Structure formats: C-alpha cells, structure tokens
Amino acid sequence: VIAAINRQLSHYASHIGQIVLLGKMIKGDRWITLSIPKGESEMFNKEKFNS
C-alpha cells in the first residue's frame, strides 16, 4: 500500500510539472514564480529572518 501511495504522489508531481510548464509557455515573461525567484534567496532570507 505504501508503495502505491508513493507511486501515485510522484505521478501527481509529474502532472503539476506539466501544468507549470504550460503556464510558463503561455505567460512567457509575464510568468510570476510560485516560490522564491532565482537569485533572490539572500534578499528573501534577510527580509524574513533579520527583522
């Protein structure tokens, strides 16, 4: 049962990746990242943890 759950979760993850890829293709430069943008981790950490 655990193996089936893990297999299904990884299957969902691949579909999420496909949806994100389509979103990036459709939006192009107007795509807004769902996480911390590349190269902005340091600024994010300063804002969150140095206040």
C-alpha positions in Angstrom: 0.0 0.0 0.0 2.8 2.4 0.9 4.5 1.8 -2.5 1.2 2.5 -4.3 0.8 5.8 -2.4 4.3 6.9 -3.2 3.9 6.0 -6.9 0.6 8.0 -7.0 2.2 11.0 -5.3 5.1 11.1 -7.8 2.5 10.7 -10.6 0.7 13.8 -9.3 4.0 15.7 -9.1 4.8 15.0 -12.8 1.4 16.4 -13.7 2.0 19.5 -11.6 5.3 20.0 -13.5 3.4 19.7 -16.8 0.9 22.3 -15.7 3.6 24.7 -14.6 5.5 24.2 -17.9 2.3 25.1 -19.8 1.8 28.1 -17.7 5.3 29.3 -18.3 4.9 28.7 -22.1 1.6 30.6 -22.2 2.6 33.6 -19.9 6.2 33.9 -21.1 7.9 36.9 -19.5 4.8 37.6 -17.5 5.1 34.4 -15.5 5.2 35.0 -11.8 7.1 32.3 -9.9 5.2 30.4 -7.2 8.3 30.3 -5.0 11.4 32.4 -4.3 12.7 33.7 -7.7 16.2 32.6 -8.8 18.9 34.8 -7.4 16.7 36.3 -4.7 17.1 33.8 -1.9 19.5 36.1 0.0 17.1 39.0 -0.1 14.2 36.8 0.9 16.2 35.4 3.9 17.2 38.9 5.0 13.6 40.1 4.9 12.2 37.0 6.8 14.9 36.4 9.3 16.6 39.6 10.1 13.7 41.7 11.2 
